Amino acid sequence: MKVSSAAILLTALFMMGCGSGKPETVPASGKVVFNKSTAPVGALVVFHPTDPNLEKKIGGKPFGRVQEDGSFKLSTYGEDDGAPEGEYGVTVDWRGNPKANGNKKGISLTTGDEESRGSSAGPPRLKPQFSNPQQPFMKVTVKKGDVNEFTFDVN
């Protein structure tokens, strides 16, 4: 039985296209600002898919951690790989002890102490409206070919 090279090529292309079946990601990032001037370092930014089928396909939610300059990059399958196209509700959860290392006001976050940088433990430092996944405070759309840079002011 002879198999043509075209049939082999088509089979190879079909198999490459099948992949993992997970939606591809596009770069998505942004900045979070607290009280118009402070970066909530360590805060967790979560993009909750509005389509429950998308969440099932990707196996979770895209997320990122706020850095010293207030920036974050979303990760879905791997570090900083972005998010699949779609509409999302956004939450920001910033926790930790704002008084760690003598930080009485909880505003200067330049220490290396994880507790003062917004770890995942401790009391919430933002109003509950910013971290409620059932009622996200903002809706955004991630779209291939767009810049997909978002700014969130969490006062």
N, C-alpha and C positions, 0 to 999 in steps of 0.2 A: 504494500500500500504506500503510495506516494503522498506526501503532505507538502503543500505549496508553502513557499516562504511567506506569502501574504497571510495564510491561515495561521502560521506561527506568530507573525507579527501582531495580528488581530487578537490572538489569545493572550499574548504578553501584555498588550495595551489594556485589555479588559481586566486582567489580573491586577495591574498597577492601579487602575481606576477604582477597584473594589476597596483597597486599603483596609483601614480599620473600621470604616463606616461612620467615624466620628466627623462632625463638621470641622472644616479647617478654621484656623484662627487668623485674625488680622491684628496688627499692632493697635493697642489701645492703652492710653495712659492719661495722666492728668496731674492736678494739683489740688490739695485740700488746705484751706486757710481757716484758722480759728480766731475769732475776734478781729478780723480784718488784717492781722499782722503776724500771728503765730502759727507755726507748723505743728500740727498735732502728731509729733513724731511717734511712730509705732502704731498709729491707729490702723484699724483693719477696714479697708474699703471693699465692699462686696457688691457685685452686679448680679442681681436675682433675675433670671430669665422670666419674662412675663408669659412665655409659652412653656407650659410644663413638659411638653415633649422635647424641647430643646435641652432642658435641664437633665432629662433622662438620657438623651443622646450623648451629652458631654460628661455625664456622671458627676455632676456637682454644679458649682457656681464659680465664675471667674472672680478673682480677688487680688488685692495688692496691699502692701504695707507702706504707710507714709514715711518718707525719708526725711533727713534733716532739713532739706530745702522745701519740704511740703509736697514733693513729687511722689507719684506712685506709678508703677507699671503693672498691668493686669497679667495674671497667670491662670491658665486653664488646665493644660495637660503637662506643661513644663514651665520652668522659671521664665517669666517675662515674655511668654509667647503670645500674649494678647487674649482676645475673646472672639468667639464665633459671631457672625453677623446676627443681629436680632435686636429686639427691644428689651430693655432691662429696667428694673427698679433698683435704685441705689441706696445702700445703707453705709454708715460710717460708725464704727464702734471703737471708742477710745477709752481705755481703762488704765488703771494704775493709780499709784499714790502721788498726787500732785505735791505733797509736802516732803517727799523723800529728799534727802541730802540738803535739808534746810530750805527747800523751795516752798516758801510760805504761800505764795500766790498761785503756784502751779503754772506759771507762764514761761519762765526760762527753762528750756528743755535741752540744754547743751551738755548735760552730764552723760556719762556712759552707763549710768545705773539703769538697768532694764525696768525697774519699778517706776522711775520717773519718766521713762521714755514711752509709756503707754503699752505695757505688756498686756497679755490677754487675761490677766488676773486683776482683781481689785474692783473698786467701785467704778461705775460709769462716770466719765468726765464730761459727757455731752448730754443735752436734753434727750429724753427718750424718743422723741420724734425722729432723730437721726439714725437710730439703730433698730427700728421696728421692721422686720422683714415682711410682716403682713401689710404694712402701710409705708412703703419706702417714701422718703422725702423728695425724691427726684426721679424722673423717668428720662432715659437717654436711649439713643439708637446707635449701635455699632454697625457700620456699613463699609464694605470693601470699597476701596478707592477714596474714602473720606479720610480726613486727618485723624479723627477719633481721639481728640484730646479734650478732656473735660475738666472744668474747674468747679469746686464745691466750697461754698462758704458755710461753715457750720458754727453759727453764733448761738 
